[in-house]
Amino acid sequence: MSQSNLLKAASEGTAGLDAVYSSIEQYWNETTNFSFNAKAPIVRLHEPSFGPEEIMEAVKCMLQTKVTMGEKVKSFEHLYASHFGHKYGVMNNSGSSANLLAVAALSNPVTRDYLRPGDEVIVPALAWSTTVWPLIQCNLTPVVVDIDPKTLNIDPNEIEKAIGPKTRAVMIVPVYGNPCDMDAIVDICKRHNLLLIEDCCESMGATYKGKSVGSFGSVGTFSFYYSHHITTLEGGITVTDDSDIDDLLRILRAHGWTRETKDPQKYLKQYPGFDPRFVFVNVGYNLRPTELQGAMGHVQLPKLKGFIETRRDNAHYWLNEFAEFRDLMTFQDTTEGATHSWFGFSTTLSSKAPFSVNEIRGHLEAAGIETRPIICGNIAAHPAMKLYPHRVSGDLKYSSAVMKNGFSFGNHHFVCPEARSHISRNFKEFMKKFS
Ligand SMILES: Cc1ncc(COP(=O)(O)O)c(C=O)c1O
């Protein structure tokens, strides 16, 4: 359908939109194919989880010129938060922005007992860059600690050891969808009066003792980036049960104004005489998502359960297939009491392995299987950290080993049984050389 016909169809109302949808679907079906092709095998790290339905919702927003943050975003926030048992959700333009908002809210002077410049926040070495950067951006001092090599998550004993007089918070990462040991971490935070921030940007859908990740601390964050469990292309959300923090997140998300708070009138009573649309009560960023992203989120969320089931099935299949290699490499153990949402599938070679990580990665890559390092490896080893004050607690030996000897390959909803056995076959073929 030509562009002018598309617009004509759209202007003809619902019937026109049906025609637009048919043509998007037809175009999609004719031009895209993400299924595994045994004759030219390729297993990418990511494939899109959206299709014609999501595109159509985005197109509708544009055709109706409802493009900036509005009702779709608001209703998606409610939908998302209630789906996982959080009281409030504030959507924004990325998981990194969700982390920035979470940290900015907890270090803002209007927050009770807020984090002051120079206060320390304990983080795992195996984290994403923008787990740690918001701490630095908000003038806090990251304290980097090691992981438990079995789960790949922050080791609660290392948290306890790292606590000093300036320590005020812990920011955790459930690595690749594996919940952290929340009983131990919540207990430490209570005993030492520490705030807890959960960067769950790669663990959507995971639970610990029946409770969703992201609901154990002051604020939790999630990502809707293209490669994540569900996508709004780019996008993220901060979740909290605290009404004041929810309002503050909304103020900080957009310019420092009050429009998106639950009760904007409250501020007008406090500061009479201002135009209600333009009263700036705090500093702010512009981290808003678009209405298109909110609309896409509505279509994606109901698909999450199925996407995670495929990821879980695949992970269990590989754990079983590769069990015989456990003396040469380790695979991520699911935390006790948790359900894992398997963002990716990773392994770390032990010192006994008679081959290098580059050799096995090279073999898999040659068979069309894309690989990558596990998150950032050891964040403390990256050049940016040298520029800013931080503290390293302990020797970070396990995070360094993951950085040196670990890798992962794709485990998404397009990894079908043929694709996963292609990975398994090639993995075993490589390992045969050393048996
Ligand atoms: C643990 C963690 N935090 C934060 C992010 C950043 O999310 P985004 O890419 O949406 O900014 C990621 C991205 O993969 C992540 O894995």
PDBQT file of the ligand as one rigid body, heavy atoms in Angstrom, charges set to zero:
ROOT
HETATM    1  C1  LIG A 501      21.598  -4.994  35.049  1.00  0.00    +0.000 C 
HETATM    2  C2  LIG A 501      21.279  -3.943  34.013  1.00  0.00    +0.000 A 
HETATM    3  N1  LIG A 501      21.030  -2.690  34.415  1.00  0.00    +0.000 NA
HETATM    4  C3  LIG A 501      20.730  -1.708  33.542  1.00  0.00    +0.000 A 
HETATM    5  C4  LIG A 501      20.652  -1.952  32.185  1.00  0.00    +0.000 A 
HETATM    6  C5  LIG A 501      20.348  -0.847  31.257  1.00  0.00    +0.000 C 
HETATM    7  O1  LIG A 501      19.111  -0.982  30.605  1.00  0.00    +0.000 OA
HETATM    8  P1  LIG A 501      18.848  -0.160  29.265  1.00  0.00    +0.000 P 
HETATM    9  O2  LIG A 501      19.643  -0.812  28.184  1.00  0.00    +0.000 OA
HETATM   10  O3  LIG A 501      17.383  -0.251  29.045  1.00  0.00    +0.000 OA
HETATM   11  O4  LIG A 501      19.290   1.240  29.495  1.00  0.00    +0.000 OA
HETATM   12  C6  LIG A 501      20.924  -3.247  31.713  1.00  0.00    +0.000 A 
HETATM   13  C7  LIG A 501      20.882  -3.525  30.280  1.00  0.00    +0.000 C 
HETATM   14  O5  LIG A 501      21.005  -4.603  29.800  1.00  0.00    +0.000 OA
HETATM   15  C8  LIG A 501      21.242  -4.268  32.654  1.00  0.00    +0.000 A 
HETATM   16  O6  LIG A 501      21.525  -5.518  32.264  1.00  0.00    +0.000 OA
ENDROOT
TORSDOF 0
